[in-house]
Amino acid sequence: MGKRTLCLLVCLTVVVRVLADEAALHPALQPLVKHVLSHRDGKAAWSLDFAALEGDRSSLPIGVFDSGIGGLTVLEALLTLDAFNNQSLQPKPDGVPDFAGERFIYFGDQANMPYGNYPSRGKEAFLKELVVKDAVFLLGRRYRPVASAGPRFDKPPVKAIVIACNTATAYGIEDIRATLKAWGLDVPVIGVVEAGARAVAERLPREGQPKTVAVLATMGTCASNAYPKALARAAGLAGKPLPRIVQQGSVGLAGAIENNPAFIVQQEPASKRPVPYQGPALSGLDATWLAVCDFDRNGMIGDMDKPGTCHLNSVRNYARFDVSSLVKNAAVEAGPPVAMVVMGCTHFPLAQREITEAFDRVRNYQSPDGGHPFKNTSVEKLEFINPAEFTARDLFRALAGSGLRTRLSHAETVRPRSTFFISAPNPSANAVKLGADGSLDADYKYSRNTGRLDVEDTTAVPMTESSLPGSSAALVKSLPAVWAELHGRQ
């Protein structure tokens, strides 16, 4: 082969790769990609300081993001994992946390949550833009000390990104990777869905009919079919039979766990709800299914004898609604009982007790004729799959493989300092609409379109113990390593 022909082939290969990268970009993300490339100093909203990402990045922190505080369950796994030897990098615990020398930056996009509801509102493209903007924040240096203040630029960029949100992974992981290529940045991106699927595949039998796998996730994650696709790939690669998979998309459990006022009302009277109720409607439930759900009256608003007037108002009742709905759908077609439950939303491990109780109640439900129609829909001892630990393992391998682990000499002399941010509504933004409680108005939130990069209606601010609602702080306290990091930085 002559040099001319070889050069032509090389050029053609480069062109094909560039075209493939451009084709991989969702059209709605093109304005954001161009915006970032035209603001390379990182001073504008939604931009990066490219110079800060040059050279050796091993000492930079690791970025973790979610739509709220649920991703802190993944950060807890990152802070506590001991599955590898830190010296040899072999998969064997050595008594030292695997990320002992690493710093983390956590971002919860609380102002725009819940992510799972955007696809059902016809806003899938806007969700993709939100997810990529989360990555831009982590890679950038810009934030505000408070929402009403001017921006600062002393946040370090990150060397790797963990998408600690199932919906964001399902709808945005490939978009983040495509935009990083467009920006010429080689940054590892780890998502929770693939990790969760591999965890299930490891537990499947090599022969015979496996028991049913249930996926509890947001409406958006279920609508994307991300878990069935990932489970099919993981089982195929492992050479194992694919189990029956049943999914249940939750309308409000994640919001209830975070005590979002659209799903949980804290104060009385209920007539003073600060924002409209966005949880599931109960008007379609007949008397039989109300009995199966067995809602706790203390966690309801409205007249229980008139389901159309009722609103769910506790994590316990949201869990009972979702689990009962899952069992109802699974029972339509006979199959093996549910044995594994994938926590397909990072918030859900915080409510595992309530979810377990809901499965037990449905399984033990006694009908008026004395029968137990759902006794065989699930096994008595369910195995819950929390993708967090497996995500942490994937991150360790990615950092080791790319040479981005913090050098041991640095790790031994500098105590890592994790930093926490959340998004908050920007009251000074043009045309922004806020609800009575100061959050984004629900109609405004779901009416936004992509490409409005001149409107900074939310902004990243430091997350502190004092900035968390009391109920959310109680949930964070259930994560000891995260709480120690957050509480120790006040």
C-alpha positions in Angstrom: 0.0 0.0 0.0 1.5 3.4 -1.1 1.9 6.3 1.3 -0.8 8.3 -0.6 -3.3 5.6 -0.2 -2.4 5.1 3.4 -2.8 8.9 4.1 -6.2 8.8 2.3 -7.4 5.9 4.5 -6.2 7.7 7.7 -8.0 10.9 6.7 -11.1 9.0 5.8 -11.0 7.2 9.1 -10.7 10.6 10.9 -13.6 12.0 8.9 -15.8 9.0 9.7 -15.0 9.3 13.4 -15.8 13.0 13.5 -19.1 12.4 11.6 -19.9 9.6 14.0 -19.3 11.8 17.0 -21.4 14.6 15.6 -24.2 12.1 14.7 -24.1 10.8 18.3 -24.9 14.3 19.6 -28.6 14.9 20.2 -29.6 17.9 18.0 -30.9 19.8 21.0 -27.5 19.7 22.6 -25.7 21.4 19.7 -26.3 25.0 21.1 -24.8 24.0 24.5 -21.8 22.3 22.8 -21.1 25.5 20.8 -21.7 27.7 23.8 -19.0 25.9 25.8 -16.5 26.0 23.0 -17.1 29.8 22.6 -16.6 30.5 26.3 -13.3 28.6 27.0 -12.3 30.7 30.0 -15.2 29.3 32.1 -16.6 32.7 33.2 -20.0 32.4 31.6 -22.8 30.3 32.9 -22.7 26.7 31.6 -19.1 27.0 30.5 -15.6 25.4 31.2 -12.2 26.7 31.9 -10.4 24.5 29.5 -6.9 25.5 30.7 -7.7 24.1 34.2 -8.3 20.6 32.5 -4.9 20.5 30.9 -1.8 18.5 32.1 -1.8 16.0 34.9 -5.3 15.7 36.4 -4.6 12.9 38.9 -4.8 15.2 41.9 -8.2 16.7 40.9 -11.3 15.6 42.7 -14.0 13.1 41.4 -17.4 14.5 40.5 -20.6 12.9 41.5 -24.1 14.2 40.6 -27.7 13.3 41.0 -31.0 15.1 40.8 -31.1 15.6 44.5 -29.7 13.9 47.7 -30.3 10.3 46.6 -26.9 10.2 44.9 -25.4 10.5 48.3 -26.0 6.7 48.7 -23.5 6.3 45.9 -21.1 8.7 47.5 -21.4 6.7 50.7 -20.3 3.6 48.7 -17.4 5.5 47.2 -16.2 6.7 50.6 -16.4 3.3 52.3 -15.6 0.7 49.5 -12.7 -1.6 50.3 -12.7 -4.1 47.4 -9.2 -3.6 46.1 -5.6 -3.6 47.2 -4.5 0.0 46.9 -0.9 -1.0 46.1 -1.3 -3.9 43.7 -4.8 -2.8 42.4 -5.9 -6.4 42.6 -9.5 -7.2 43.6 -8.7 -8.0 47.2 -9.5 -5.8 50.3 -6.5 -4.4 52.2 -8.2 -2.7 55.1 -7.9 0.8 53.5 -10.8 2.5 51.7 -10.2 2.3 48.0 -10.7 6.0 47.5 -8.9 7.0 50.7 -6.7 9.5 48.9 -9.4 11.0 46.7 -11.5 14.2 47.0 -15.1 14.3 45.8 -17.4 17.1 44.7 -21.0 16.2 45.0 -23.8 18.1 43.1 -27.5 17.6 43.6 -29.7 19.3 41.1 -32.4 19.8 43.6 -34.0 22.8 41.9 -34.8 20.8 38.8 -35.8 17.5 40.4 -37.4 15.0 40.0 -35.7 14.1 36.7 -38.0 11.1 36.2 -41.0 13.2 35.4 -39.5 15.2 32.4 -39.9 12.4 29.8 -43.6 11.9 30.6 -44.1 15.7 30.1 -42.6 15.5 26.6 -39.3 17.1 27.8 -36.8 14.4 27.1 -34.5 16.7 25.2 -34.6 19.3 28.0 -33.7 16.5 30.5 -30.7 15.6 28.3 -29.6 19.3 28.5 -30.0 19.3 32.3 -27.8 16.2 32.6 -25.1 17.6 30.4 -25.2 20.9 32.3 -24.6 18.9 35.5 -21.4 17.5 34.0 -20.5 21.0 32.9 -20.8 22.3 36.4 -18.6 19.6 37.8 -16.0 20.1 35.1 -16.1 23.9 35.5 -15.0 26.3 38.2 -18.1 28.5 38.5 -20.6 28.6 41.4 -22.3 31.2 43.7 -21.8 31.4 47.4 -25.6 32.1 47.6 -28.1 32.3 44.8 -28.4 36.0 45.0 -24.6 36.7 44.9 -22.2 37.0 42.1 -20.3 34.0 40.8 -17.0 32.7 42.1 -14.4 30.7 40.2 -12.3 28.9 42.8 -14.0 25.4 42.5 -11.6 22.9 41.1 -12.7 20.9 38.0 -13.1 17.1 38.3 -11.1 14.3 36.7 -13.9 11.8 36.4 -17.7 11.9 36.6 -20.0 9.5 38.3 -23.7 9.8 37.3 -25.3 8.8 40.6 -28.8 9.0 39.1 -30.5 6.2 37.2 -32.7 8.5 35.1 -29.7 10.7 34.2 -27.7 7.7 33.3 -30.6 6.3 31.2 -31.1 9.5 29.3 -27.8 11.3 29.4 -24.7 9.1 29.8 -24.1 8.8 26.0 -24.8 12.5 25.6 -22.2 13.4 28.1 -19.7 11.1 26.4 -20.5 12.6 23.0 -20.2 16.2 24.2 -16.9 15.4 25.9 -15.6 14.1 22.6 -16.8 17.3 20.9 -14.9 19.3 23.4 -11.8 17.2 23.1 -11.9 16.1 26.8 -10.9 12.6 27.9 -12.8 12.2 31.1 -14.1 8.8 32.4 -17.9 8.7 32.9 -19.4 6.0 35.1 -23.2 5.4 35.3 -25.2 3.4 37.8 -27.4 1.4 35.4 -24.7 -0.7 33.8 -23.2 -1.4 37.3 -26.6 -2.5 38.6 -27.2 -4.8 35.6 -23.8 -6.5 36.1 -24.7 -7.0 39.8 -27.8 -8.8 38.8 -26.0 -10.9 36.2 -23.5 -12.1 38.7 -26.3 -13.5 40.8 -28.2 -15.3 38.0 -28.0 -19.1 37.7 -26.1 -20.5 34.8 -28.8 -23.0 34.0 -32.5 -23.3 34.4 -35.3 -20.7 34.7 -34.2 -17.8 37.0 -36.6 -16.1 39.3 -38.1 -12.8 38.3 -36.2 -9.5 38.7 -38.2 -6.4 39.7 -37.0 -2.9 38.8 -38.3 -0.1 41.0 -37.3 3.2 39.3 -38.7 6.5 38.2 -41.2 6.8 35.4 -38.4 8.2 33.2 -36.0 5.3 33.8 -38.7 2.7 33.2 -39.9 4.5 30.0 -36.3 4.4 28.7 -36.1 0.6 29.1 -32.5 1.2 30.3 -32.5 -1.6 32.8 -34.1 -4.4 30.6 -31.6 -3.5 27.8 -28.6 -3.4 30.2 -29.7 -6.6 31.9 -30.0 -8.4 28.5 -26.5 -7.3 27.6 -25.1 -8.3 31.0 -26.8 -11.7 31.1 -25.7 -12.4 27.5 -22.1 -11.5 28.2 -22.2 -13.7 31.3 -23.7 -16.6 29.2 -26.7 -16.8 31.6 -30.4 -17.1 30.8 -32.3 -13.8 30.9 -34.8 -13.6 33.7 -38.3 -12.2 33.5 -38.1 -8.5 34.2 -41.0 -6.5 35.7 -40.7 -2.7 36.1 -42.6 -0.2 38.1 -42.2 3.5 37.4 -42.7 5.6 40.5 -44.4 9.0 40.3 -43.4 10.4 43.6 -41.3 8.1 45.9 -38.1 10.0 45.2 -39.7 13.3 45.9 -41.3 12.0 49.0 -38.0 10.7 50.3 -36.6 14.3 49.8 -39.8 15.8 51.4 -40.4 17.8 48.2 -43.5 19.8 49.0 -45.1 18.7 45.7 -45.3 15.2 47.3 -45.2 15.6 51.0 -46.9 18.3 53.1 -45.3 18.9 56.4 -47.6 21.6 57.9 -51.3 21.7 58.6 -53.9 22.5 57.5 -53.4 20.6 54.3 -55.4 23.2 52.4 -52.3 25.4 52.6 -50.2 23.1 50.4 -47.5 25.4 49.0 -47.4 23.8 45.6 -49.9 21.6 43.7 -49.8 17.9 44.5 -47.8 15.9 41.9 -48.1 12.4 43.3 -50.1 9.6 41.8 -53.9 9.9 41.5 -55.9 7.4 43.5 -59.2 7.9 41.8 -58.6 4.9 39.6 -58.2 2.5 42.4 -61.1 0.3 43.2 -62.0 -1.0 46.7 -60.0 -4.2 46.2 -56.8 -2.5 45.3 -57.2 0.0 48.1 -57.3 -3.0 50.4 -54.2 -4.4 48.8 -52.3 -1.1 49.2 -53.4 -0.9 52.8 -52.5 2.7 53.1 -51.6 4.1 56.5 -54.3 6.7 57.3 -51.7 8.9 59.1 -49.9 9.2 55.8 -52.9 10.4 53.7 -54.6 13.7 53.0 -58.3 13.6 52.1 -61.2 11.3 52.7 -60.1 7.7 52.5 -63.7 6.7 51.6 -63.4 8.9 48.5 -60.1 8.0 46.8 -60.4 10.8 44.3 -60.0 13.3 47.1 -56.9 11.6 48.6 -53.2 12.4 48.3 -50.4 10.3 49.5 -48.4 12.0 52.2 -45.7 9.6 53.5 -42.8 7.6 52.2 -44.5 4.5 53.6 -47.6 5.1 51.5 -45.7 5.9 48.3 -43.8 2.6 48.8 -47.0 0.7 49.3 -48.6 2.3 46.2 -45.5 1.4 44.0 -45.1 -2.1 45.3 -48.8 -2.9 45.0 -48.8 -1.6 41.4 -45.7 -3.7 40.5 -47.3 -6.8 41.9 -50.6 -6.1 40.1 -48.8 -5.8 36.8 -46.6 -8.8 37.4 -49.6 -11.0 38.3 -51.2 -10.3 34.9 -48.9 -12.9 33.4 -47.9 -15.9 35.5 -44.2 -16.3 36.1 -41.5 -17.1 38.7 -41.8 -15.1 41.9 -39.8 -11.9 42.3 -36.5 -12.7 44.1 -34.3 -9.7 43.3 -35.4 -6.0 43.4 -33.2 -3.5 41.7 -33.2 -0.1 43.4 -33.4 1.7 40.1 -33.3 5.1 41.8 -30.5 6.2 44.1 -33.1 7.6 46.5 -34.8 4.2 47.0 -32.1 2.6 49.3 -33.1 5.3 51.8 -36.6 3.7 51.9 -35.6 0.0 51.7 -37.4 -0.7 55.0 -40.6 0.8 53.7 -40.3 -1.1 50.4 -39.6 -4.4 52.2 -42.6 -3.9 54.4 -44.8 -3.2 51.4 -43.7 -6.4 49.7 -44.5 -8.4 52.9 -47.9 -6.8 53.2 -48.9 -7.6 49.6 -47.6 -11.1 49.8 -49.6 -11.7 53.0 -52.8 -9.9 51.8 -55.9 -12.0 52.7 -58.8 -11.6 50.4 -62.4 -11.5 51.7 -62.8 -15.2 50.8 -59.8 -16.1 53.0 -57.3 -16.7 50.2 -53.9 -15.3 49.6 -53.8 -14.4 45.9 -50.4 -12.8 46.0 -48.6 -15.3 48.2 -46.4 -16.6 45.3 -45.7 -13.2 43.6 -42.4 -12.8 45.6 -40.1 -14.8 47.8 -40.1 -14.2 51.5 -36.5 -13.0 51.6 -35.9 -10.6 48.8 -32.4 -9.7 47.6 -32.1 -5.9 47.0 -29.6 -4.8 44.5 -28.2 -1.4 45.2 -26.0 -0.4 42.2 -23.9 2.0 44.4 -21.2 -0.5 45.4 -20.8 -1.8 41.9 -20.6 1.7 40.5 -17.7 2.4 43.0 -15.9 -0.7 41.7 -16.3 0.5 38.1 -14.9 3.9 39.0 -11.8 2.3 40.7 -11.1 0.3 37.6 -11.6 3.3 35.3 -9.2 5.5 37.4 -6.6 2.7 37.6 -6.8 2.0 33.9 -6.4 5.7 32.9 -3.7 6.5 35.4 -5.9 9.1 37.2 -5.7 7.7 40.7 -4.3 10.2 43.2 -0.6 9.4 43.8 -0.1 7.6 47.1 2.5 10.1 48.3 -0.2 12.8 47.9 -2.9 10.6 49.5 -0.7 10.0 52.5 0.0 13.6 53.3 -3.2 15.4 52.4 -6.6 14.7 54.1 -9.2 14.6 51.3 -11.9 17.3 51.5 -15.2 16.6 49.9 -17.3 19.5 48.8 -21.1 19.5 48.4 -23.3 21.7 46.1 -27.0 21.8 45.3 -28.8 23.9 42.7 -31.1 26.6 43.8 -33.6 28.9 41.9 -32.1 32.1 40.8 -34.7 34.7 41.7 -33.0 37.4 39.6 -33.2 35.4 36.3 -35.3 36.9 33.5 -38.8 35.4 33.3 -38.2 32.8 36.1 -41.4 31.9 38.0 -41.3 30.7 41.6 -43.8 28.9 43.7 -45.0 30.1 47.1 -42.2 28.2 48.8 -39.5 29.7 46.6 -39.0 26.7 44.4 -39.5 26.7 40.7 -43.1 26.9 39.7 -44.2 23.4 38.5 -45.7 24.7 35.2 -42.6 26.8 34.5 -40.3 23.9 35.4 -41.8 21.6 32.8 -42.5 24.3 30.1 -38.8 25.2 29.5 -37.1 24.4 26.2 -33.5 23.7 25.3 -31.0 26.2 24.1 -31.9 29.1 26.4 -28.3 29.5 27.6 -28.9 33.2 28.3 -31.3 32.3 31.1 -29.6 31.1 34.3 -32.8 30.2 36.2 -31.0 27.9 38.6 -27.5 28.1 40.0 -25.1 25.9 42.0 -24.6 26.9 45.6 -22.8 25.1 48.5 -24.8 22.5 50.3 -24.5 22.6 54.1 -26.1 20.9 57.0 -28.0 24.1 57.7 -29.3 24.4 54.1 -30.9 21.0 54.2 -34.5 20.7 55.5 -34.6 18.8 58.8 -36.2 15.8 57.3 -33.5 15.6 54.6 -30.8 16.1 57.1 -32.1 13.1 59.0 -31.9 11.0 55.8 -28.3 12.1 55.2 -27.4 11.2 58.8 -28.3 7.6 57.9 -25.2 7.7 55.7 -22.3 7.9 58.3 -19.4 8.6 56.0 -21.3 11.2 54.0 -22.6 12.8 57.2 -19.1 13.0 58.6 -17.9 14.7 55.5 -20.7 17.2 55.3 -21.0 17.8 59.1 -17.2 18.1 59.4 -17.0 20.9 56.8 -19.3 23.4 58.5 
